[in-house]
Amino acid sequence: MEPITLSTGRLLLRPFDARDTESVHAACQDPEIPRWIPVPDPYTRDDAEEFVLNASPAGWRDDTTYNFGVFTREGALVGSMGLVRIAHLRTAERQAELGFWTAKEQRGKGYTVEAGRAVIDWAFAGLGVERLEWIATAGNHASRAVAIRLGFVMEGVQRARIVHRGTRRDAWTGALLPSDWGRTGGTPYLAAP
Ligand SMILES: CC(C)(COP(=O)(O)OP(=O)(O)OC[C@H]1O[C@@H](n2cnc3c(N)ncnc32)[C@H](O)[C@@H]1OP(=O)(O)O)[C@@H](O)C(=O)NCCC(=O)NCCS
């Protein structure tokens, strides 16, 4: 699909492009990002260029990942927020996964949650997502705090779910349903009695 932009009180979410190479490269020098996210490590300027010029636009074009660069109103990079693993977005399952990272100097300001809300609103209202998943390596407390603040209901641990840098890791998982956000409609849901 054609990339879109979203805005919130403090933030602009737009597709990454060439002007973001330096700021993405700088943000991904923080070891917390390769620690939890499958980005190259070490993360070079070429990696940043490949991400903003090729991988991120290809995700929109091929309907594999809808990734937004998140920016302050002044234009500073906050991070990345998007829908990943969307293979079942347009099947009857209507599922996607929320994925994000935030630059170290922008953390702790509520920006991640604010950007997450905008993407979730769009996923439910614009794309008809009926189950949005959150999956993080077990032990990622910061990510879990964001997911909980967004309303995700924790669903437990999936053993050895994630392969990260040559080892299998357990995953914490959660899901957010439109009904958790007070939305009605969609495929009727018969929850476990
Ligand atoms: C996870 C991450 C995006 C959180 O970003 P953030 O900007 O700090 O998040 P916010 O400011 O929106 O805060 C959201 C909540 O998380 C809490 N939080 C943030 N870091 C935390 C931590 N290390 N431990 C516990 N809670 C934490 C905040 O206190 C806040 O909770 P509150 O609203 O109840 O006060 C950031 O730490 C990051 O980029 N980490 C590396 C990449 C990563 O792990 N991505 C997720 C992969 S699944």
The ligand as an ORCA input file, in Angstrom:
! r2SCAN-3c Opt
* xyz 0 1
  C      10.997     -0.340     25.035
  C      11.210      1.149     24.749
  C      10.718      1.459     23.337
  C      10.425      1.968     25.777
  O      10.498      3.320     25.421
  P      10.085      4.560     26.386
  O      10.163      5.763     25.505
  O      10.868      4.536     27.618
  O       8.567      4.306     26.722
  P       7.560      5.409     27.308
  O       8.301      6.653     27.721
  O       6.418      5.598     26.356
  O       7.113      4.687     28.653
  C       6.112      3.707     28.690
  C       6.103      3.061     30.064
  O       7.222      2.180     30.144
  C       7.872      2.370     31.397
  N       9.257      1.960     31.230
  C      10.148      2.447     30.335
  N      11.336      1.813     30.492
  C      11.175      0.915     31.509
  C      12.022     -0.038     32.130
  N      13.314     -0.179     31.747
  N      11.512     -0.818     33.133
  C      10.242     -0.687     33.513
  N       9.376      0.220     32.960
  C       9.843      0.999     31.963
  C       7.674      3.842     31.650
  O       7.851      4.150     33.039
  C       6.248      4.018     31.215
  O       5.341      3.561     32.190
  P       4.294      4.546     32.882
  O       3.477      5.148     31.767
  O       3.513      3.647     33.766
  O       5.146      5.550     33.601
  C      12.703      1.525     24.824
  O      13.193      1.176     26.091
  C      13.563      0.861     23.753
  O      13.653      1.359     22.628
  N      14.221     -0.256     24.072
  C      15.104     -0.952     23.129
  C      14.339     -1.575     21.961
  C      13.251     -2.522     22.429
  O      13.409     -3.255     23.381
  N      12.124     -2.506     21.691
  C      11.009     -3.407     21.959
  C      11.251     -4.738     21.344
  S       9.914     -5.884     21.674
*
